[in-house]
Amino acid sequence: MTKIVCDPDSGRVLGMGIVGSGAGELIAEGVLAIEMGAVAADLDMTIHPHPTLSETVMESAAVIFGQSTHLYRPPKKQAHENVKGEG
C-alpha cells in the first residue's frame, strides 16, 4: 500500500507512507519528491515502468485526481423517480 500526503491547496507532497514488500526501495521516490518540492501532479505524470512496484506511487498520485486505473469505484446509485405518481 502506498499513500501520498499532500497539501490540499498547492498539491505539494508533504509525506509518503509505504508498507509491504519493497517499501524500503520505494520510499526514495517520496524522499526525493519532498526534497525537490514536487506536487502530486509531478508524481502522477512521471513514467513508471510496468509491471513494477513503483507503479503504486503513480497510482497513489492518480487517486488524488480521480484518475487511478487500478482503484475500484462502485457505480453511483441514481435516484429513482416515482413513475406512477403518488395518490
C-alpha positions, 0 to 999 in steps of 0.5 A: 500500500502506498499513500501520498500526503499532500497539501490540499491547496498547492498539491505539494507532497508533504509525506509518503507512507509505504508498507509491504514488500519493497517499501524500503526501495520505494520510499526514495521516490517520496524522499526525493519528491519532498526534497525537490518540492514536487506536487502530486501532479509531478508524481502522477505524470512521471513514467513508471515502468510496468509491471513494477512496484513503483507503479503504486506511487503513480497510482497513489498520485492518480487517486488524488485526481480521480484518475487511478486505473487500478482503484475500484469505484462502485457505480453511483446509485441514481435516484429513482423517480416515482413513475406512477405518481403518488395518490 
